[in-house]
Amino acid sequence: VQLQASGGGLVQAGGSLRLSCVASGSIFSINIMGWYRQAPGKQRELVATITTGGSTNYADSVKGRFTISRDNAENTVYLQMGSLKPEDTAVYFCYQAPYPPAGSRYDYWGQGTQVTVSS
């Protein structure tokens, strides 16, 4: 599975960005896709995930500000980010795994896209 993320950039606090991630290759028919992020000096953390069936999960820090969605026909996941804060600054990584998860050996990660929020 290959994951290609796009949509990062520089935005002012309070602004919006939309991330996209397209999956290709030997994709599991029932899967979970999502976004994690890693800020400098911090561990990678969950942002949001969505299953093939549409079940979502969000980090408390982004609830009400970010919306995850997907297009199963296009194997694409989106992250609409609004009311951005400087603390949202991080490299955002796209993720895909079978669902239910089958262990880290089946986890796939994109290359990461930088999101920078200026104050």
N, C-alpha and C positions, 0 to 999 in steps of 0.2 A: 504494500500500500504506500502510495506517495501522496503527500499533503502539501499543497501550495497555498500559502497564506498571502493576503494582500490587504491594503487599506490603512496601514498605520501612517503616522505622521505627527506633525506638530500642531497643537491646537491650544487656544487659550482656555483658562478655567471657565467652566460653564458651557463650553462648546460641546460639539458632537462629532463622533467618528463612527464609521461602519467598517468592520473587518469582515473579510470573506475568506473562506478556505475550501478549496476544491480537492476532493479525494479521487484518486485513480488507482488502477491496479486490481489486485485480488481482494475486493472489498467484501467484508462479511455482510450478508443480507440483513441480519438483525444486528444493529450496532449502536454504539453511543459515540457521539462526537461532541467536541466542546473546546473550551479555551482555558488555558492556564496562563499565569503571568509570573515573571520573575523580575523584581527590582534589584538594583545594585546592592550587593551585600546581604540579600535576603534569599530565603528558600523559595522555590517555585510553589505557587499556590493556585488552588482552584478558583476560576472565575465563574464559569457556568458550563453546564452540560445539557445535552438533549438527546433522547433516544430516537430510534427510528419511528417509534410510536408517538413521539411528541412529548414525552414526560421530561420536565425540566428541573434543574437544580441550580441554585445560585448561591454564591458566597454572600454572607450577610452584608458585607461592605458595598455590594453593588446592587442589591435588591432595590427595585423601584427606579433605578437609573439605567440599567443595562437590560437589553432584551435579546435572548438567543432564539434563533429560528433556523429552519433547515428546509432544503428542497431535496427530497429523497430521489427524485428523478434525475437531478443533476449532481447528486452526491456532494452537495455544497452546504456548508453551515455558515451562518452569519452571526455577527455580534454587533448590535446597534448600541452604541455607548452614548449616553447623554449626561448632562450636568457633570461633566468631567471635572475632576479635582487633581491638583498636583500629585497627590498620593496614588493616583491611577497610573502614573508614569512607570513604565516597565516594558520589557520585551514580552509580547503576547505570543503564545505557542498554541497552534491548533493540535488537536488530539483526536485519535479515533481508536476504538477497541471493539471487540465483539461484545454483545450484550445478551446475557449477563457477562461481566468481565471474566476472562479465562487466565489471568496471570499476566505479569509484566512483559513476558516474551511476546505477547500478542498486542502490546500497545504500540501505536505508531504516532510519531510526532512530526510536525512541520518544522520549517527552518526558523520560525520566529519573525515577528514584525514589531518594530519599535513604535511605541506610543509615548509621546512626550506632551505633558500638559503644563503650560506655563502659567504662573500666577499673576 
